[in-house]
Amino acid sequence: MTVKTNLMIAAASSLLLATGATAQTTAPAAPQTAAPTTPGTTAAPAAPAAAATTTIAAALPTLPNRATLAKLVTAAKLQTTLAGPGPYTLFAPSDEAFTRLPAGALDTLLKPESSPTLATIIKYHVVAGAITAEQLKAQITAGGGKATLTTLAGQPLVASLEANGNIALTDTAGIKSFVDTADIKETNGVVHLTNGMSVPKLG
């Protein structure tokens, strides 16, 4: 790896670590759950059917406002992981969450030489096991208000419950994001849509 490549990855890491000042999110007014569909009915556009027919990797490009995440998963070469048997829980940041990154950070992360750093970031949004919102809330209650989740990046992501019932996720920098739509069930796990990006320790 060249000095130039190392400097580029270091720059990307610095940009991400600086997001603490720019990636603030607020809790949604009320949590939502993906609504099941029954024969003869149509689900609302933001509520995918509860019947799982595909993997997380295959479903990701079809989820509302998750095109950036789908592109990052591909760039990080993690489609095979998210198409595997799992099961997994994916906390999926919105497209808007990535717009709060400092200028140039996303482009740098998409460069091939940044793939290891990007993989760590994406894995920080994935937990082994299919954890529904109710199960996560039970873990939070059992933990006295917090549940520490070990991500595929090997770093902790702390879940807690806000007064309005929203699940909050606090990353290694102390920045919160919130689950705004929960329990999108796929054949190899569950996806929770979040309004913010979580940043692991890098470098």
C-alpha positions as CSV (number, residue, x, y, z in Angstrom):
1,M,0.0,0.0,0.0
2,T,1.5,3.3,-1.0
3,V,2.0,6.4,1.2
4,K,-0.6,8.2,-0.9
5,T,-3.2,5.5,-0.3
6,N,-2.5,5.5,3.4
7,L,-2.9,9.3,3.4
8,M,-6.2,9.0,1.5
9,I,-7.6,6.5,4.0
10,A,-6.4,8.5,6.9
11,A,-8.2,11.5,5.4
12,A,-11.4,9.6,5.1
13,S,-11.1,8.4,8.7
14,S,-10.5,12.0,9.9
15,L,-13.5,13.2,7.9
16,L,-15.8,10.6,9.4
17,L,-14.5,11.2,12.9
18,A,-15.4,14.9,12.4
19,T,-19.0,14.0,11.7
20,G,-19.8,14.3,15.4
21,A,-20.4,18.0,14.8
22,T,-22.4,17.5,11.6
23,A,-24.3,14.2,11.8
24,Q,-26.7,15.1,14.6
25,T,-30.1,13.4,14.2
26,T,-33.4,13.8,16.0
27,A,-35.8,11.2,17.1
28,P,-38.8,10.6,14.8
29,A,-42.2,11.7,16.3
30,A,-43.2,8.1,16.8
31,P,-41.6,4.7,15.9
32,Q,-43.0,2.8,13.0
33,T,-43.1,-0.9,12.3
34,A,-43.1,-2.4,8.8
35,A,-46.8,-3.4,8.3
36,P,-47.7,-6.9,7.2
37,T,-49.8,-7.3,4.1
38,T,-52.7,-9.7,3.6
39,P,-54.1,-11.0,0.3
40,G,-56.2,-8.3,-1.4
41,T,-54.6,-5.4,0.4
42,T,-51.8,-3.1,-0.5
43,A,-49.1,-2.0,1.9
44,A,-48.2,1.7,2.2
45,P,-45.1,2.6,0.1
46,A,-42.8,2.9,3.2
47,A,-43.9,-0.4,4.7
48,P,-42.6,-3.4,2.9
49,A,-44.5,-6.7,3.3
50,A,-43.8,-8.8,6.3
51,A,-43.5,-12.0,4.3
52,A,-39.8,-12.5,3.6
53,T,-39.0,-13.6,0.1
54,T,-35.4,-12.5,-0.4
55,T,-32.1,-11.9,1.5
56,I,-31.0,-8.6,3.0
57,A,-28.5,-8.1,0.2
58,A,-31.1,-8.5,-2.5
59,A,-33.7,-6.4,-0.6
60,L,-31.4,-3.5,0.1
61,P,-31.6,-1.8,-3.3
62,T,-35.5,-1.9,-3.1
63,L,-35.8,-0.3,0.4
64,P,-37.0,3.3,0.4
65,N,-34.2,5.9,0.5
66,R,-31.4,3.4,0.9
67,A,-29.6,3.7,-2.5
68,T,-26.4,5.1,-1.0
69,L,-26.2,2.3,1.5
70,A,-26.7,-0.3,-1.3
71,K,-23.9,1.4,-3.3
72,L,-21.6,1.3,-0.2
73,V,-22.3,-2.3,0.5
74,T,-21.3,-3.2,-3.1
75,A,-18.1,-1.0,-2.9
76,A,-17.2,-2.7,0.4
77,K,-17.7,-6.1,-1.2
78,L,-20.2,-7.2,1.5
79,Q,-23.0,-8.4,-0.7
80,T,-22.0,-12.0,-0.2
81,T,-22.0,-11.6,3.6
82,L,-25.5,-10.0,3.6
83,A,-26.7,-12.7,1.2
84,G,-25.4,-15.5,3.4
85,P,-27.4,-17.6,5.8
86,G,-26.8,-15.2,8.8
87,P,-29.1,-14.5,10.4
88,Y,-28.2,-10.8,10.6
89,T,-29.7,-7.5,11.9
90,L,-28.9,-4.5,9.7
91,F,-29.4,-1.0,10.9
92,A,-29.7,0.8,7.6
93,P,-29.0,4.5,7.4
94,S,-31.0,6.7,5.1
95,D,-29.6,8.4,2.0
96,E,-30.1,11.7,3.8
97,A,-27.8,10.5,6.7
98,F,-24.9,10.2,4.3
99,T,-25.4,13.8,3.0
100,R,-24.4,15.0,6.4
101,L,-20.8,13.7,5.9
102,P,-18.2,16.4,5.3
103,A,-17.6,17.2,1.7
104,G,-15.5,14.6,-0.1
105,A,-15.8,11.9,2.6
106,L,-18.2,9.7,0.7
107,D,-16.2,10.0,-2.6
108,T,-13.0,9.0,-0.7
109,L,-14.7,6.0,0.9
110,L,-15.9,4.8,-2.5
111,K,-12.3,4.6,-3.8
112,P,-11.1,0.9,-4.1
113,E,-8.2,1.6,-1.8
114,S,-10.6,2.6,0.9
115,S,-12.5,-0.7,0.8
116,P,-11.2,-2.0,4.1
117,T,-12.2,1.2,6.0
118,L,-15.6,1.2,4.3
119,A,-16.1,-2.5,5.1
120,T,-15.5,-1.7,8.8
121,I,-18.0,1.1,8.7
122,I,-20.7,-1.1,7.0
123,K,-20.0,-4.0,9.4
124,Y,-20.6,-1.6,12.3
125,H,-24.2,-1.4,11.2
126,V,-24.6,-5.2,11.2
127,V,-25.2,-7.5,14.2
128,A,-25.3,-11.3,14.2
129,G,-28.7,-12.7,14.9
130,A,-32.2,-11.6,13.8
131,I,-33.2,-9.1,16.5
132,T,-36.7,-7.6,16.2
133,A,-37.6,-4.3,17.8
134,E,-39.5,-6.0,20.6
135,Q,-36.5,-8.2,21.3
136,L,-34.2,-5.3,21.3
137,K,-36.5,-3.4,23.7
138,A,-36.5,-6.4,26.0
139,Q,-32.7,-6.4,26.0
140,I,-32.6,-2.7,26.8
141,T,-35.0,-3.2,29.7
142,A,-33.0,-6.2,31.0
143,G,-29.8,-4.1,30.7
144,G,-31.2,-1.3,32.9
145,G,-31.9,1.0,30.0
146,K,-29.1,0.0,27.6
147,A,-28.2,-2.9,25.5
148,T,-24.7,-3.2,24.1
149,L,-24.7,-4.9,20.7
150,T,-21.5,-6.4,19.3
151,T,-21.3,-5.6,15.6
152,L,-19.6,-7.5,12.8
153,A,-16.9,-4.8,13.1
154,G,-16.2,-6.2,16.5
155,Q,-17.1,-2.9,18.1
156,P,-20.0,-2.0,20.4
157,L,-23.1,-0.2,19.4
158,V,-25.3,0.9,22.3
159,A,-29.1,0.7,22.0
160,S,-31.4,2.6,24.4
161,L,-35.0,3.6,24.5
162,E,-36.2,7.3,24.2
163,A,-39.2,8.6,26.1
164,N,-41.4,8.5,22.9
165,G,-40.6,4.8,22.4
166,N,-37.9,5.2,19.7
167,I,-34.9,3.0,19.8
168,A,-31.7,5.1,19.8
169,L,-28.3,3.8,18.7
170,T,-25.2,5.4,20.1
171,D,-21.9,4.9,18.3
172,T,-18.3,5.0,19.6
173,A,-18.2,8.8,19.3
174,G,-21.3,9.2,21.4
175,I,-23.5,10.2,18.4
176,K,-27.1,9.0,18.3
177,S,-29.2,7.8,15.4
178,F,-32.7,6.6,15.7
179,V,-34.7,3.7,14.3
180,D,-37.6,5.2,12.3
181,T,-39.0,2.0,10.7
182,A,-38.4,-1.3,12.4
183,D,-38.8,-5.0,11.6
184,I,-38.4,-5.3,7.8
185,K,-38.0,-9.1,7.8
186,E,-35.9,-10.9,5.1
187,T,-35.1,-14.5,4.7
188,N,-31.7,-14.2,6.5
189,G,-32.6,-11.6,9.1
190,V,-34.2,-8.3,9.8
191,V,-33.6,-4.7,8.7
192,H,-34.3,-1.6,10.8
193,L,-34.2,1.7,8.9
194,T,-32.4,4.5,10.8
195,N,-32.2,8.2,10.3
196,G,-28.4,8.5,11.0
197,M,-25.1,6.8,10.3
198,S,-23.1,5.2,13.1
199,V,-19.3,5.6,13.0
200,P,-16.9,3.0,14.5
201,K,-13.4,3.7,15.7
202,L,-11.1,3.7,12.7
203,G,-7.4,3.3,12.4
